[in-house]
């Protein structure tokens, strides 16, 4: 493995870890929205905004999961052994 390949693998690993951390944080946002929705009156004008925040967080988390999958597929089979 040359230096460029090693840097590329390091970059992919950093991206994977960052995506994982962001997914975890977005999961907290989704969970907190669930709690807010459960506590808010059904006629609250803020309810629609909390639902919007929750849907955006879910969508972002889903996109990050797909990004992680793409990163995993982009690695060459011989790189799997080195990881």
N, C-alpha and C positions, 0 to 999 in steps of 0.2 A: 504494500500500500504506500502510495506517495503522500507528500505533505498536503496536496490539494484534496485528495480523497479523504484524508483524516480530518481536515477542516470542514469538509462537506458533511461528514458523518457527525461531527461535533455540532454543527449548525442544525442538522435535522433533529438531533437529540434535544437541543435547547428549545427548538420550536415545539417538539412533542411535549416537553415538560411545561412550557408556557401554556400551551393549549389545555393540558390537563388541569393546571392551576386555575385557569379561567373558567373551565367547565365546573369545577368545584365551587367557585365563587358565584357563578350564575345559578347553581343549584340552591345556594343559600337565598338568593334573591327570589327565586320561584317559591321556595318554602315560606319565606316571610310574606310574600303576596298571598299565599294560601291562608296564613294566619290572619292577615288583615281582612281578607274577604270574609272569613268566618266571623269576624268580630264586627264588621261594618253593617249598618242597617241596609236593607235591600234598596231603599230609596236614596241612598247617599249619592250625591253628585260626584264624589271621588271614586266610587266603585268602578266606573268605566276606565278611569286612569290607571287604577291598580291592575285591572285586567289587561290593559294595553302593555304595562310594564312587564307583567308576567308572560305574556305571549312573545314579546320581543326577547326576553331572557331565554325562553325555551327555544326560540328560533336560532338565537346566537349559539346556544349550547349544541344544538343539532348540527349547525354549520361547523363548529369546532370538532365535533366527533367525526364528521366526514373529512375534515382537514387532516385529522390524525390518521384516519384510514388511508387517505391518499399518501401521506408521508410513509406509512408502513409499506404500502405497495410499491412506492418509488425506490425502495432499497433493493439492491441486487441480492440474489440468494447467497452469494459468498459473504456479503456483509452481515447476514443474519447470524452467522457463526461467530463473528467478531464481537457482536453486541452482548 
